[in-house]
C-alpha cells in the first residue's frame, strides 16, 4: 500500500539519512520525496512510501520520533502515482474529454493531492452541487462566501479543505481530506497552477457549459417523470 508521510526535521547533513534508516527498518520503500519548505534550520518534507499491507501508521510515526528533532505531522493513505508527472497526464486527458472536461478534472484531484474527494458548486444563489467525485458526501460543505483566490482551511469537523474559485465558470471547486495534516501552502500553489492551465484551455468554457446544460436537462427530465 502507498502512504504519504509529512515530517518536520532538522535541516542538517545526516538528518535525512537517519530517517531513511528508520523507514528501511520498518520495511518501507521510499518512492518520492518532496521538500515543502526550508528555513531557520528546519525542513518540511513529504515522503511517498510503499509499505507492506497492514503497516501500522501509528507505529511508523512512533518509530520516526526516535530521530532527534523530528516531528511527524501526518501519515495517511495516498493513491498518487509516484515518480510520474500526473498533472500533465490529467491535463492531456482533459483536452480530449469533451463535455466531461470538468468531471475529469474533479475526479483527478483526490488522486493528485492525496485527498478524499473533490466537488464543484455554483456561485450564484441558490447554490447547488454540479459534480462530485467518488467518496464525496451527499451534503458537500460549500463555502458560504466565494473566496477571491484558492485558500486552505480546516472546518470545525476537522475536515481539511481547499476552496478554489473558477470565476469564468461561476463555480467554486472544493478539495477535501479528513486524514493527515492540513493542506500546505505549496499544495494550494500547485492546485492554483493546475486550475489556471485548465481555465486557459481554449475549449474549457464551451465544454463545461455543455456539461452544465446537460446536467440541467437531466434534472428537468427527472422532475417530469
Secondary structure, DSSP 8 states (H G I E B T S, - for coil): -EEEEEEEEE-STTHHHHHHHHHHHTT-EEEEEEEEEEETTEEEEEEEEE--TT--HHHHHHHHTTSTT-EEEEEEE----TTS-HHHHHHHHHHT-GGGHHHHHHHHHHHHTT-SEEEEEESSSS--EEEE-TT--SS----SS--SS-EEEE-TTS-EEEEEEEGGGTEEEEEEESSSS---HHHHHHHHHHHHHHHHSTTHHHHHHHHHHHHHHHHHHHHH-
